Amino acid sequence: MDGATAVASDERFSTVDVIKGLVNLVTKSLITTNNIDDVAYLCLHETTRIYALEKLSDSRENESIRRRHAEYCDQWPASAGVRRWSASNAAGETSSWRNSIAQFANAARFEQSSLMASV
């Protein structure tokens, strides 16, 4: 839900508008939900995803949506509690870097397995 609202809300659509739209899609069974540890994971059916991508590519919002999605994906590791690695902390921190990568990979695998479980 956080990702959807981060990407879809803008000056025209508030977070509340996006949530109402998602609820509407769930009601119509175009999105399924999977609750894991009190977290609702949303899954867009493949045919709906294809249709939405076609509509998005035809719209003027394509670039702004893709930018907001990239920004959300860039910020996701920190929101998942994974520490970022940078060149400025490289000296003597190879093992910390490897641990950060492992944490990110584990978090991504959990997210992917959670999403796949909802399909």
C-alpha positions in Angstrom: 0.0 0.0 0.0 2.9 2.4 0.8 4.5 1.8 -2.5 1.2 2.3 -4.4 0.4 5.6 -2.6 4.0 6.8 -3.0 3.9 6.3 -6.8 0.3 7.1 -7.6 -0.4 10.1 -5.4 0.5 13.6 -6.8 -1.0 17.1 -7.0 -4.1 15.7 -8.6 -4.7 12.6 -6.5 -4.2 12.6 -2.8 -3.1 9.6 -0.8 -6.8 9.1 0.3 -7.8 9.2 -3.4 -5.3 6.5 -4.2 -6.4 4.3 -1.3 -10.0 4.7 -2.4 -9.1 3.7 -5.9 -7.2 0.6 -4.6 -10.2 -0.4 -2.5 -12.4 0.0 -5.6 -10.1 -2.3 -7.5 -10.0 -4.9 -4.7 -13.8 -4.7 -4.6 -13.9 -5.5 -8.3 -11.4 -8.3 -7.8 -8.8 -6.7 -10.1 -6.4 -6.6 -7.2 -6.0 -9.3 -4.6 -4.7 -8.8 -1.1 -2.6 -11.1 1.0 -2.2 -10.3 4.7 1.1 -11.3 6.3 1.9 -10.3 9.9 -0.7 -7.5 9.8 0.7 -6.1 6.5 -1.5 -6.1 3.5 0.3 -7.0 0.2 -1.5 -6.1 -3.0 -1.2 -8.1 -6.2 -2.3 -6.8 -9.6 -3.5 -9.6 -11.9 -1.4 -10.0 -15.0 -4.1 -9.0 -17.5 -4.9 -5.9 -15.5 -1.2 -5.1 -15.2 -0.8 -5.3 -19.0 -3.9 -3.1 -19.6 -2.7 -0.5 -17.0 0.8 -0.4 -18.6 -0.7 0.2 -22.1 -2.9 3.0 -20.7 0.0 4.5 -18.9 2.3 4.4 -22.0 -0.4 6.2 -23.9 -0.7 8.9 -21.3 1.2 12.1 -20.6 1.9 10.8 -17.0 4.2 7.9 -18.1 7.5 9.7 -17.3 6.3 11.2 -14.0 4.9 7.8 -12.8 8.2 6.0 -13.8 10.2 8.7 -12.0 8.1 8.4 -8.8 8.4 4.6 -9.0 12.2 4.8 -9.4 12.4 7.2 -6.4 10.3 4.8 -4.3 12.5 1.9 -5.3 15.6 3.9 -4.5 14.3 4.7 -1.0 12.9 1.2 -0.3 16.1 -0.3 1.2 16.2 2.4 3.9 12.5 2.0 4.6 13.1 -1.8 5.0 15.9 -1.1 7.6 18.8 -1.9 5.2 21.8 0.4 5.6 23.1 2.0 2.5 26.7 1.5 1.4 28.7 4.3 -0.2 32.2 4.8 -1.5 32.9 7.2 1.4 32.7 4.4 4.0 34.5 1.8 1.8 37.9 1.7 3.7 37.9 -1.3 6.0 34.2 -1.9 5.7 34.1 -4.7 3.1 32.4 -7.1 5.5 29.9 -4.4 6.5 29.2 -3.8 2.8 28.7 -7.6 2.3 26.3 -7.7 5.3 24.4 -4.8 3.8 24.1 -6.5 0.5 23.0 -9.7 2.2 20.4 -7.8 4.3 19.0 -6.2 1.1 18.9 -9.5 -0.7 17.1 -11.2 2.2 14.6 -8.3 2.4 14.0 -8.4 -1.3 13.6 -12.2 -1.3 11.0 -11.9 1.5 9.2 -9.2 -0.4 9.2 -11.2 -3.6 8.1 -14.4 -1.8 5.3 -12.4 -0.1 4.2 -11.1 -3.4 4.4 -14.5 -5.1 2.4 -16.1 -2.3 -0.4 -13.7 -3.1 -0.7 -14.8 -6.7 
